[in-house]
Amino acid sequence: MNGIRFPAALASILLLSACATAPSYGPPYGPTPPPPPAPPSDGPGGGVLRDWRGIITQEDRSRLDRIDEAWRRALDQARRSEGSGDLLSVGALIDPHAALDNPTPPSGRYRCRTVKLGHQGATGLGYVVYGWFECEITRTANGLRLVKTTGSQRPSGLLFPEDDLGMVFLGSMALGEEPRANSYGNNDERDFAGRVERIGRNRWRLVIPYPEFESTLDLIELVPA
């Protein structure tokens, strides 16, 4: 897509979001957190999840600890720099305070799109809004698994219950024509952590702070297909 100049109305919205008090995500990601709540069980195949704190790498734990910082920096960069795509169309997706209760998404097929906010390095696009692809959430023996099934960047990973407003995602990324991504923990350059939140009646997002490539914050929007 061609770069476009940042709309004045949108700049005002992002300025307010960037300057607002950081959202509260309940139990901290830092040291000595309370034990996580029991995973939901809605039928056979629900599985029992391990505590994500015993699986996550030190680097990804640091990224989750700085998720509020990533939001502020990404929104500020989006406001200051030109971008690609229609950011006005995404609404609550780029609101750091949009998370609602009951965050667990049901299993099934989803339409999904990625929005990248901010840039790595001194210069770059402030935002990129991609088109819609296909995702799927399935209930496995290890719990809910989210997989992006089409597109050039295809994350795959497990969702871990965390608090009333979100779940922790631990996954890995497949690129190009590669097969489905390996399990988390097999490749540091492809592994990443994020947070899944419900932002509407039938709308969820995966928030990925400080991804390995390109942006400051990645958002993957999910709506039932």
matplotlib code that plots the C-alpha trace (Angstrom):
import matplotlib.pyplot as plt

x = [0.0, 1.1, 2.0, -0.5, -0.3, -1.6, -5.2, -5.5, -8.5, -6.7, -3.6, -5.7, -7.1, -3.7, -2.3, -4.9, -4.3, -0.5, -0.7, -3.4, -2.6, -1.3, -4.0, -4.1, -3.6, -4.4, -1.8, 1.7, 4.0, 6.9, 8.5, 6.5, 3.1, 0.0, -0.9, -3.0, -6.7, -7.7, -8.2, -11.8, -13.3, -16.2, -16.1, -13.8, -10.4, -10.1, -6.9, -5.0, -2.5, 0.8, 1.6, 3.0, 5.6, 7.4, 7.6, 8.3, 11.8, 13.5, 13.4, 9.7, 9.0, 10.8, 8.6, 5.4, 6.6, 7.0, 3.7, 2.4, 5.6, 5.2, 1.7, 2.8, 5.8, 3.9, 1.0, 3.4, 5.3, 2.1, 1.0, 4.3, 5.1, 3.3, 1.7, 0.1, -3.6, -6.8, -6.0, -9.3, -11.2, -9.8, -11.5, -11.1, -8.3, -5.7, -7.2, -5.0, -7.9, -10.4, -10.1, -13.4, -14.1, -14.5, -11.5, -11.5, -12.3, -14.5, -12.9, -13.7, -12.7, -11.8, -11.1, -7.9, -5.8, -2.6, -2.0, 1.6, 2.2, 5.5, 8.9, 12.2, 15.1, 15.2, 12.8, 10.1, 6.3, 4.2, 1.6, 0.7, -2.9, -3.0, -5.9, -7.9, -6.5, -7.7, -7.1, -8.4, -8.7, -8.9, -9.2, -6.4, -5.1, -2.9, -5.7, -6.7, -4.4, -4.5, -3.1, -3.0, -3.5, -2.8, -0.5, 3.3, 3.6, 1.7, 1.9, 0.8, 0.7, -1.3, -3.5, -3.0, -5.6, -4.2, -6.7, -10.3, -9.2, -6.7, -4.9, -1.2, -0.2, 3.1, 3.8, 6.2, 6.1, 6.3, 7.3, 6.7, 6.3, 7.5, 5.2, 3.4, 5.5, 7.4, 6.3, 7.3, 10.8, 12.5, 13.7, 14.4, 14.2, 10.7, 9.2, 7.1, 4.7, 1.5, -1.7, -5.2, -8.1, -11.8, -12.5, -16.1, -19.1, -17.4, -14.0, -10.6, -7.1, -3.6, -1.3, 2.4, 4.9, 8.3, 8.1, 11.4, 11.0, 9.7, 7.3, 7.1, 3.7, 1.8, -2.0, -3.8, -7.6, -9.9, -13.6, -15.6, -15.6]
y = [0.0, 3.6, 5.6, 8.2, 11.3, 10.9, 12.3, 15.1, 13.6, 10.3, 12.1, 13.6, 10.2, 8.6, 11.5, 11.0, 7.3, 7.7, 10.2, 8.3, 6.4, 2.9, 0.2, -2.1, -5.7, -7.2, -9.5, -8.3, -10.1, -9.4, -11.5, -13.6, -13.4, -15.2, -18.5, -18.3, -19.2, -22.7, -23.1, -23.1, -26.4, -26.6, -30.2, -33.0, -32.0, -28.9, -30.2, -28.9, -26.2, -25.7, -22.4, -20.2, -18.8, -22.1, -22.1, -18.5, -17.4, -14.6, -12.4, -12.8, -12.3, -9.0, -8.1, -8.8, -6.8, -3.8, -4.2, -0.8, 0.9, -0.7, 0.7, 4.2, 4.1, 2.5, 5.0, 7.9, 6.7, 6.1, 9.6, 11.2, 9.1, 8.4, 5.0, 2.6, 1.6, 2.9, 3.1, 5.0, 1.7, -0.3, 1.5, -0.1, -2.3, 0.4, 1.5, 0.2, 0.4, -1.5, -4.9, -6.4, -9.3, -12.9, -12.9, -16.5, -16.9, -19.8, -22.5, -22.1, -20.3, -16.6, -13.8, -12.0, -9.1, -7.6, -4.0, -3.0, 0.2, 2.0, 1.1, -0.2, 2.1, 5.9, 6.0, 3.9, 3.7, 4.7, 2.0, -0.6, -2.0, -5.3, -7.1, -10.0, -13.6, -16.8, -18.0, -20.9, -21.6, -25.2, -27.0, -29.5, -31.7, -28.8, -26.2, -23.6, -23.2, -20.2, -20.6, -18.1, -20.4, -18.0, -15.1, -14.7, -14.4, -17.2, -17.4, -20.5, -21.0, -21.8, -19.5, -19.6, -18.2, -15.2, -12.7, -11.4, -9.2, -11.3, -14.5, -15.1, -16.3, -18.2, -19.1, -19.2, -17.8, -19.5, -17.3, -17.6, -21.2, -22.8, -25.4, -24.6, -23.0, -25.2, -25.3, -22.5, -22.7, -24.3, -21.1, -17.9, -15.8, -17.1, -17.4, -14.6, -13.8, -11.8, -11.1, -12.0, -9.7, -9.4, -5.9, -6.4, -8.7, -11.0, -9.4, -10.2, -9.1, -10.5, -7.8, -8.6, -6.1, -5.6, -8.3, -9.5, -7.6, -4.3, -2.7, -1.7, -3.4, -5.9, -6.3, -9.3, -8.7, -11.8, -12.0, -15.2, -16.2]
z = [0.0, -0.5, 2.5, 3.6, 5.8, 9.3, 9.6, 12.1, 13.9, 14.3, 15.6, 18.3, 19.3, 19.4, 21.4, 24.1, 24.1, 24.3, 27.2, 29.2, 32.3, 31.5, 31.6, 34.6, 33.6, 37.0, 38.5, 37.6, 35.2, 37.5, 40.3, 42.7, 41.0, 42.5, 41.0, 37.8, 37.8, 36.8, 33.0, 31.8, 31.0, 28.6, 27.5, 26.3, 25.0, 27.2, 28.7, 31.7, 31.1, 32.9, 34.4, 31.6, 34.0, 34.0, 30.1, 29.0, 28.2, 30.1, 27.0, 26.4, 30.1, 29.8, 26.8, 28.7, 31.7, 29.4, 27.5, 28.8, 27.7, 24.3, 23.9, 24.8, 22.5, 19.6, 19.7, 19.9, 16.8, 15.0, 15.7, 14.6, 11.4, 8.1, 7.8, 5.4, 5.4, 7.0, 10.7, 11.3, 10.4, 13.3, 16.2, 19.6, 18.3, 19.0, 22.3, 25.1, 27.6, 25.4, 27.2, 28.5, 30.9, 29.8, 27.5, 26.4, 22.7, 21.6, 19.3, 15.6, 12.4, 12.5, 10.1, 11.3, 10.4, 11.6, 12.5, 13.2, 15.3, 15.6, 14.1, 15.2, 14.6, 14.2, 11.3, 9.7, 9.1, 12.0, 11.3, 8.8, 8.4, 6.6, 4.9, 6.3, 6.5, 8.1, 11.7, 13.7, 17.4, 18.4, 21.7, 22.1, 24.9, 26.1, 25.9, 23.3, 20.3, 18.1, 14.5, 11.7, 8.7, 5.7, 5.0, 5.0, 8.8, 10.6, 14.4, 16.2, 20.0, 23.2, 25.3, 29.0, 31.5, 33.3, 34.8, 34.3, 31.3, 29.4, 28.6, 27.9, 24.5, 23.9, 20.4, 17.4, 13.9, 10.5, 7.5, 3.8, 2.6, 5.8, 7.4, 10.7, 13.3, 15.8, 19.4, 21.7, 23.1, 20.0, 18.2, 20.1, 16.9, 16.1, 19.6, 21.0, 23.8, 23.8, 25.5, 24.2, 25.1, 24.2, 22.8, 21.7, 21.7, 19.1, 18.7, 20.2, 19.8, 20.3, 21.6, 20.9, 22.6, 21.0, 18.3, 16.8, 13.5, 12.1, 14.7, 18.3, 18.9, 16.8, 17.1, 15.5, 15.4, 15.5, 14.6, 14.0, 10.3]

ax = plt.figure().add_subplot(projection="3d")
ax.plot(x, y, z, "-o")
ax.set_aspect("equal")
plt.show()
